[in-house]
């Protein structure tokens, strides 16, 4: 059975540091602006995910894909 490689925490930490540096650099070196930009991006992604899940669920209910209790 093949062994699963353990996560390389050192390289993960380095990748995270590099990503943080890139985000700050993209915002002109201002860490506060980088945090605000990341919060906005996160909110956008959360809304997009919620919309997609909701539409898919509703479509499934309308087409009888889910057994819903009807009394």
Secondary structure in CASP SS format (residue, H / E / C, confidence):
PFRMAT SS
TARGET T0000
AUTHOR 0000-0000-0000
METHOD secondary structure of the structure
MODEL  1
X C 1.00
X C 1.00
X C 1.00
X C 1.00
X C 1.00
X C 1.00
X C 1.00
X C 1.00
X H 1.00
X H 1.00
X H 1.00
X H 1.00
X H 1.00
X H 1.00
X H 1.00
X H 1.00
X H 1.00
X H 1.00
X H 1.00
X H 1.00
X H 1.00
X H 1.00
X H 1.00
X H 1.00
X H 1.00
X H 1.00
X C 1.00
X C 1.00
X C 1.00
X C 1.00
X H 1.00
X H 1.00
X H 1.00
X H 1.00
X H 1.00
X H 1.00
X H 1.00
X H 1.00
X H 1.00
X H 1.00
X H 1.00
X H 1.00
X H 1.00
X H 1.00
X H 1.00
X H 1.00
X H 1.00
X H 1.00
X H 1.00
X H 1.00
X H 1.00
X H 1.00
X H 1.00
X H 1.00
X H 1.00
X H 1.00
X H 1.00
X H 1.00
X H 1.00
X H 1.00
X H 1.00
X H 1.00
X C 1.00
X C 1.00
X C 1.00
X C 1.00
X C 1.00
X C 1.00
X C 1.00
X C 1.00
X C 1.00
END
